[in-house]
Amino acid sequence: MLKHLRSVVVGAAMLTMASAIAGQPKTVMLDVDGMTCEACPLTVKKALKRLNGVVEVDTKYEGKGIGWAKVTYDPDKTKLDDLTFATTEAGYPSKVHKN
């Protein structure tokens, strides 16, 4: 029992260390084209959440084929190109929002 407890504690400590080593999350806004209804943002959100390193996604359809996605991700696990590729593959091309 003590041996099992010790391995659980060591495992938890290693997980905490791995979390501390992971990159600082970044947030990016994507302009998403091709949205035509209120269901489209759900498809975009699902495509982005499938990516390793994506922490949080918020999406919205603005009307007239335009929408956006706000994505928080770990840059050590996924890249901006991965995000835009995922939305494009889902049928909604996107690009990083320019201020």
TORDOKE-593289 format. One record per residue: residue in three letters; residue number from 1; x, y, z of N, C-alpha, C in turn. Coordinates in pm, whole numbers, plus 50000, padded with zeros to 5 digits. Layout:
TORDOKE-593289
<"ALA" NUM <X Y Z> <X Y Z> <X Y Z>>
...
end
This chain:
TORDOKE-593289
<"MET" 1 <50083 49881 50000> <50000 50000 50000> <50088 50125 50000>>
<"LEU" 2 <50191 50129 50083> <50280 50244 50090> <50354 50265 49958>>
<"LYS" 3 <50394 50154 49895> <50463 50162 49767> <50371 50224 49661>>
<"HIS" 4 <50245 50183 49661> <50147 50237 49565> <50125 50386 49591>>
<"LEU" 5 <50111 50424 49716> <50090 50564 49751> <50210 50649 49709>>
<"ARG" 6 <50329 50596 49729> <50451 50668 49691> <50453 50690 49539>>
<"SER" 7 <50415 50590 49459> <50417 50606 49314> <50310 50707 49269>>
<"VAL" 8 <50198 50713 49339> <50094 50811 49306> <50145 50952 49334>>
<"VAL" 9 <50211 50970 49447> <50265 51102 49483> <50373 51144 49384>>
<"VAL" 10 <50463 51054 49348> <50568 51084 49252> <50506 51118 49116>>
<"GLY" 11 <50406 51042 49075> <50338 51069 48947> <50273 51206 48946>>
<"ALA" 12 <50208 51243 49056> <50144 51374 49065> <50248 51485 49060>>
<"ALA" 13 <50361 51465 49125> <50467 51566 49124> <50524 51582 48983>>
<"MET" 14 <50539 51472 48909> <50590 51480 48772> <50490 51553 48682>>
<"LEU" 15 <50362 51529 48702> <50259 51596 48624> <50261 51747 48651>>
<"THR" 16 <50278 51784 48776> <50287 51925 48812> <50409 51990 48748>>
<"MET" 17 <50522 51920 48748> <50642 51973 48684> <50621 51988 48535>>
<"ALA" 18 <50557 51893 48471> <50533 51900 48327> <50443 52018 48294>>
<"SER" 19 <50344 52043 48378> <50255 52158 48357> <50332 52288 48369>>
<"ALA" 20 <50425 52294 48461> <50502 52416 48482> <50597 52441 48365>>
<"ILE" 21 <50643 52335 48301> <50736 52347 48190> <50664 52387 48061>>
<"ALA" 22 <50536 52353 48049> <50460 52384 47927> <50461 52533 47900>>
<"GLY" 23 <50449 52568 47771> <50452 52708 47731> <50338 52788 47789>>
<"GLN" 24 <50360 52917 47798> <50254 53007 47844> <50146 53012 47736>>
<"PRO" 25 <50021 52997 47774> <49913 53003 47675> <49909 53138 47604>>
<"LYS" 26 <49876 53134 47478> <49857 53255 47398> <49712 53257 47351>>
<"THR" 27 <49662 53376 47326> <49527 53391 47274> <49534 53467 47142>>
<"VAL" 28 <49460 53417 47044> <49458 53478 46912> <49313 53489 46864>>
<"MET" 29 <49286 53594 46789> <49156 53611 46725> <49171 53573 46578>>
<"LEU" 30 <49081 53489 46532> <49079 53450 46391> <48955 53508 46325>>
<"ASP" 31 <48972 53564 46206> <48858 53602 46122> <48822 53477 46043>>
<"VAL" 32 <48697 53435 46053> <48654 53310 45990> <48551 53341 45882>>
<"ASP" 33 <48579 53294 45760> <48490 53315 45647> <48402 53192 45624>>
<"GLY" 34 <48293 53214 45554> <48207 53104 45511> <48096 53067 45607>>
<"MET" 35 <48087 53133 45719> <47979 53103 45813> <47848 53158 45757>>
<"THR" 36 <47745 53074 45762> <47616 53115 45706> <47500 53103 45804>>
<"CYS" 37 <47526 53046 45921> <47417 53029 46017> <47473 53015 46158>>
<"GLU" 38 <47385 53003 46254> <47424 52992 46394> <47492 52858 46428>>
<"ALA" 39 <47478 52758 46342> <47542 52628 46367> <47689 52627 46323>>
<"CYS" 40 <47726 52713 46232> <47863 52715 46180> <47969 52733 46289>>
<"PRO" 41 <47949 52823 46385> <48050 52838 46490> <48075 52710 46569>>
<"LEU" 42 <47974 52627 46582> <47992 52499 46653> <48090 52409 46579>>
<"THR" 43 <48078 52406 46447> <48169 52324 46366> <48312 52376 46378>>
<"VAL" 44 <48327 52507 46371> <48460 52568 46384> <48519 52537 46522>>
<"LYS" 45 <48437 52551 46624> <48483 52525 46762> <48529 52380 46778>>
<"LYS" 46 <48452 52286 46726> <48489 52144 46736> <48622 52117 46664>>
<"ALA" 47 <48638 52176 46545> <48762 52154 46469> <48883 52206 46545>>
<"LEU" 48 <48870 52321 46608> <48982 52378 46684> <49009 52301 46813>>
<"LYS" 49 <48905 52259 46881> <48924 52188 47009> <48989 52052 46990>>
<"ARG" 50 <48986 51997 46869> <49049 51868 46842> <49202 51878 46843>>
<"LEU" 51 <49254 51998 46827> <49398 52016 46820> <49463 52004 46958>>
<"ASN" 52 <49572 51931 46961> <49649 51919 47084> <49704 52056 47120>>
<"GLY" 53 <49684 52099 47242> <49735 52227 47287> <49632 52338 47291>>
<"VAL" 54 <49515 52316 47230> <49410 52417 47236> <49342 52407 47372>>
<"VAL" 55 <49339 52517 47444> <49287 52521 47580> <49142 52566 47582>>
<"GLU" 56 <49111 52671 47505> <48976 52727 47508> <48943 52788 47372>>
<"VAL" 57 <48815 52776 47332> <48771 52833 47205> <48636 52900 47225>>
<"ASP" 58 <48624 53020 47173> <48495 53090 47170> <48474 53132 47025>>
<"THR" 59 <48354 53108 46972> <48327 53141 46832> <48194 53215 46821>>
<"LYS" 60 <48181 53292 46711> <48055 53363 46689> <48034 53389 46541>>
<"TYR" 61 <47910 53374 46498> <47866 53410 46363> <47817 53553 46367>>
<"GLU" 62 <47876 53639 46283> <47840 53780 46281> <47739 53814 46172>>
<"GLY" 63 <47715 53720 46080> <47624 53745 45968> <47700 53769 45839>>
<"LYS" 64 <47630 53753 45728> <47685 53779 45595> <47814 53702 45567>>
<"GLY" 65 <47820 53576 45612> <47935 53491 45584> <48057 53516 45669>>
<"ILE" 66 <48042 53599 45772> <48158 53636 45854> <48139 53590 45998>>
<"GLY" 67 <48248 53546 46058> <48248 53509 46199> <48388 53521 46255>>
<"TRP" 68 <48403 53483 46379> <48534 53488 46442> <48550 53374 46541>>
<"ALA" 69 <48675 53349 46574> <48710 53251 46676> <48818 53311 46764>>
<"LYS" 70 <48799 53303 46893> <48900 53344 46990> <48957 53214 47047>>
<"VAL" 71 <49086 53192 47027> <49149 53064 47061> <49263 53087 47159>>
<"THR" 72 <49258 53016 47271> <49369 53015 47366> <49438 52880 47348>>
<"TYR" 73 <49569 52884 47328> <49643 52761 47296> <49783 52765 47353>>
<"ASP" 74 <49844 52648 47362> <49982 52633 47408> <50071 52636 47283>>
<"PRO" 75 <50152 52740 47265> <50234 52751 47144> <50343 52643 47133>>
<"ASP" 76 <50369 52572 47243> <50465 52462 47236> <50401 52337 47177>>
<"LYS" 77 <50268 52333 47171> <50199 52214 47122> <50129 52235 46988>>
<"THR" 78 <50093 52356 46957> <50027 52385 46830> <50071 52523 46781>>
<"LYS" 79 <50062 52542 46653> <50105 52667 46589> <49986 52737 46525>>
<"LEU" 80 <50003 52865 46494> <49896 52941 46429> <49851 52874 46299>>
<"ASP" 81 <49947 52824 46222> <49912 52757 46096> <49822 52636 46120>>
<"ASP" 82 <49843 52568 46233> <49757 52453 46266> <49613 52498 46290>>
<"LEU" 83 <49598 52614 46355> <49464 52666 46384> <49391 52701 46255>>
<"THR" 84 <49458 52776 46168> <49392 52817 46043> <49369 52697 45951>>
<"PHE" 85 <49458 52601 45953> <49440 52480 45873> <49318 52401 45921>>
<"ALA" 86 <49301 52392 46053> <49188 52317 46108> <49054 52378 46067>>
<"THR" 87 <49044 52510 46072> <48917 52572 46032> <48895 52557 45882>>
<"THR" 88 <49001 52570 45804> <48989 52555 45659> <48945 52414 45623>>
<"GLU" 89 <49004 52314 45687> <48966 52175 45662> <48820 52149 45701>>
<"ALA" 90 <48769 52224 45798> <48629 52210 45840> <48535 52286 45746>>
<"GLY" 91 <48592 52358 45648> <48510 52430 45552> <48497 52579 45577>>
<"TYR" 92 <48576 52629 45672> <48569 52770 45710> <48708 52830 45713>>
<"PRO" 93 <48755 52882 45599> <48890 52941 45596> <48902 53055 45698>>
<"SER" 94 <49018 53064 45759> <49040 53170 45858> <49178 53230 45844>>
<"LYS" 95 <49193 53348 45902> <49323 53413 45908> <49329 53490 46039>>
<"VAL" 96 <49451 53515 46083> <49472 53589 46207> <49416 53731 46190>>
<"HIS" 97 <49338 53775 46287> <49277 53908 46283> <49386 54014 46293>>
<"LYS" 98 <49380 54113 46204> <49473 54226 46208> <49402 54344 46272>>
<"ASN" 99 <49462 54401 46373> <49402 54517 46442> <49409 54641 46359>>
end
